[in-house]
Amino acid sequence: MIRIRYFGVLHEQLACQEEQLDYANISTDELLTRLRERGEPWKSALAPERIFKMVLNQEILHGPAQIPDGAEVGILPPVTGG
């Protein structure tokens, strides 16, 4: 079981702030694929061409990673600013 938290505009677009899923021991890429397979609005909000960050157990990831059982995954939306 893993816990997923959606931040900022993602939480609004997906109408979901957090959820627990039985997706232990998968990669972050596999997780995103499974979430996109839910259809809209998941498919467009988490589209590969969108730029967002993923956090695993409160550490920002800089590439794909394996998600262990019991982990917390955060998905942060694109951020603009100067």
Solvent accessible surface area in square Angstrom, and as a share of the most:
residue,aa,sasa,rsa
1,M,99,0.44
2,I,2,0.01
3,R,81,0.30
4,I,0,0.00
5,R,66,0.24
6,Y,3,0.01
7,F,77,0.32
8,G,44,0.43
9,V,64,0.37
10,L,1,0.00
11,H,67,0.30
12,E,123,0.55
13,Q,70,0.31
14,L,10,0.05
15,A,97,0.75
16,C,27,0.16
17,Q,103,0.46
18,E,79,0.35
19,E,36,0.16
20,Q,116,0.52
21,L,27,0.14
22,D,114,0.59
23,Y,50,0.19
24,A,32,0.25
25,N,100,0.51
26,I,13,0.07
27,S,21,0.13
28,T,3,0.02
29,D,77,0.40
30,E,83,0.37
31,L,0,0.00
32,L,16,0.08
33,T,65,0.38
34,R,98,0.36
35,L,0,0.00
36,R,48,0.17
37,E,130,0.58
38,R,94,0.34
39,G,25,0.24
40,E,115,0.51
41,P,57,0.36
42,W,31,0.11
43,K,121,0.51
44,S,60,0.39
45,A,3,0.03
46,L,0,0.00
47,A,10,0.08
48,P,101,0.64
49,E,138,0.62
50,R,74,0.27
51,I,142,0.72
52,F,36,0.15
53,K,96,0.41
54,M,18,0.08
55,V,22,0.13
56,L,26,0.13
57,N,77,0.39
58,Q,152,0.68
59,E,124,0.56
60,I,96,0.49
61,L,34,0.17
62,H,164,0.73
63,G,39,0.37
64,P,100,0.63
65,A,27,0.21
66,Q,108,0.48
67,I,0,0.00
68,P,61,0.39
69,D,90,0.47
70,G,66,0.63
71,A,3,0.02
72,E,36,0.16
73,V,0,0.00
74,G,5,0.05
75,I,0,0.00
76,L,55,0.27
77,P,18,0.11
78,P,51,0.32
79,V,129,0.74
80,T,133,0.77
81,G,80,0.77
82,G,132,1.27
